[in-house]
């Protein structure tokens, strides 16, 4: 009964937040764990999660099963600074590139992701990292600036098995929403 009430509360809360924040491009299973500053054009796939106090600039796409911990920011790259003789504050905004975060990605708390970055499927970004370049799939990155620490899996076989899971539906994988709430 407790899990059922929790599920209903989560669904009602997210219905309200999707309407309030004009989040028309997020899957109905997308969840936000608290108050965040999120652009209305966010695209978020199934069972993706954004923790509290996050800042998400425009043109961001988040793949299914991806988690952003608290205080993660996807920002930057939006001020024009190359105009000679004009202060940056008056120079206007540059072109904001699309940021793509793959499926089953985990971004640790207090991390900063520069806009225009692609983070591959299955990647992990360590807490407090600053990501300034694209991240390879199924790798673990950390630091300031973030650098590759190691591969997430040990063999190509493990990577291929994980990829198969990522492209199946939740039910085809043998998972259920009840399992996710336990």
C-alpha positions in Angstrom: 0.0 0.0 0.0 2.8 2.4 0.9 4.6 1.9 -2.4 1.3 2.3 -4.3 0.7 5.7 -2.6 4.3 6.7 -3.3 3.8 5.9 -6.9 0.6 7.9 -7.1 2.2 10.9 -5.4 5.2 10.8 -7.8 2.9 10.7 -10.8 0.7 13.6 -9.6 3.8 15.6 -8.7 5.4 15.1 -12.0 2.2 15.8 -13.9 2.0 19.2 -12.1 5.7 19.9 -12.7 5.5 19.0 -16.4 2.6 21.5 -16.8 4.2 24.2 -14.6 7.6 24.1 -16.3 6.1 23.5 -19.8 8.1 20.2 -20.2 6.3 18.9 -23.2 9.2 16.7 -24.4 9.8 14.5 -21.4 8.5 10.9 -21.0 5.7 10.4 -18.4 8.2 8.3 -16.4 10.7 11.1 -16.2 11.2 12.3 -12.6 12.7 15.4 -10.8 13.7 14.9 -7.2 13.4 18.5 -6.2 13.3 22.1 -7.5 15.6 22.7 -10.4 16.0 25.3 -13.2 15.2 23.4 -16.3 14.7 24.7 -19.9 11.2 23.9 -21.3 12.8 22.4 -24.4 14.4 19.5 -22.4 14.0 16.1 -24.0 14.1 13.3 -21.4 13.4 9.7 -22.2 12.0 6.9 -20.1 13.0 6.6 -16.4 15.4 9.5 -16.5 16.0 11.5 -13.4 17.1 15.0 -12.5 18.0 15.6 -8.8 17.3 18.8 -6.8 19.1 22.1 -7.5 20.1 21.3 -11.1 20.5 23.9 -13.8 19.7 22.6 -17.3 20.3 25.1 -20.3 18.3 24.8 -23.6 19.0 22.1 -26.2 19.6 19.2 -23.8 18.6 15.6 -24.5 18.8 12.9 -21.8 18.5 9.2 -22.7 16.5 6.6 -20.8 17.7 5.3 -17.4 20.0 8.3 -17.0 20.5 9.9 -13.6 21.7 13.4 -12.8 22.5 13.8 -9.1 21.8 17.0 -7.1 23.4 20.3 -8.1 24.4 19.2 -11.6 24.7 22.0 -14.2 24.6 21.8 -18.0 25.7 25.4 -18.8 28.1 27.6 -20.6 29.2 28.4 -24.1 26.6 31.1 -24.6 28.4 34.4 -24.3 30.0 36.1 -27.3 33.5 37.2 -26.3 35.4 37.6 -29.5 34.0 41.0 -30.6 36.8 43.5 -30.5 35.9 46.8 -28.8 32.7 45.6 -27.3 32.4 44.5 -23.6 31.2 41.0 -23.2 28.0 42.1 -21.4 27.0 44.0 -24.6 28.3 41.6 -27.2 25.3 39.3 -27.1 24.9 35.5 -27.1 26.7 33.0 -29.2 25.2 29.9 -30.8 24.2 27.3 -28.2 25.0 23.8 -29.3 22.9 20.7 -28.5 24.0 18.6 -25.5 23.3 14.9 -25.7 23.5 12.6 -22.7 23.2 9.0 -23.6 21.2 6.1 -22.1 22.1 4.7 -18.6 24.4 7.6 -17.8 25.1 8.6 -14.2 26.3 12.1 -13.5 27.6 12.6 -10.0 26.6 15.5 -7.7 28.0 19.0 -8.2 29.3 18.1 -11.7 29.4 20.7 -14.5 28.8 19.8 -18.1 29.6 22.3 -20.8 26.9 22.8 -23.4 27.5 21.1 -26.8 29.0 18.0 -25.2 28.0 14.4 -26.0 28.2 11.9 -23.2 28.0 8.3 -24.6 25.7 5.6 -23.4 26.6 3.9 -20.1 29.1 6.5 -19.1 29.7 7.6 -15.5 30.8 11.1 -14.5 32.4 11.3 -11.0 31.1 13.8 -8.4 32.4 17.3 -8.8 33.7 16.8 -12.3 33.9 19.5 -15.0 33.2 18.0 -18.4 34.6 20.1 -21.3 34.9 17.5 -24.0 32.9 14.5 -25.3 32.8 11.4 -23.2 33.2 7.9 -24.7 30.4 5.3 -24.1 30.8 2.9 -21.2 33.7 4.8 -19.5 34.2 6.5 -16.2 35.4 10.1 -16.2 36.3 12.4 -13.3 38.3 15.5 -12.3 38.7 19.1 -13.3 38.8 19.0 -16.3 37.3 15.5 -16.5 39.6 12.8 -17.9 39.0 9.1 -18.5 39.6 7.1 -15.3 38.8 3.7 -16.6 36.3 1.6 -18.6 33.0 0.8 -16.9 33.1 -2.8 -18.1 36.0 -5.2 -18.5 35.2 -6.9 -21.8 33.6 -6.2 -25.2 31.1 -9.0 -24.4 29.9 -7.2 -21.3 29.5 -4.0 -23.3 27.5 -5.8 -26.0 25.2 -7.4 -23.4 24.6 -4.1 -21.8 23.9 -2.4 -25.2 21.3 -5.1 -25.9 19.6 -4.3 -22.6 19.5 -0.6 -23.3 17.7 -1.0 -26.6 15.0 -3.3 -25.2 11.8 -2.1 -23.4 11.6 -2.2 -19.6 9.3 -5.2 -19.8 11.4 -7.1 -22.3 14.3 -6.7 -19.8 12.2 -8.3 -17.0 12.0 -5.1 -15.0 8.9 -3.6 -13.5 8.0 -0.3 -12.0 7.4 -2.1 -8.7 11.0 -3.2 -8.7 12.1 0.5 -9.2 10.0 1.6 -6.2 11.3 -1.0 -3.8 
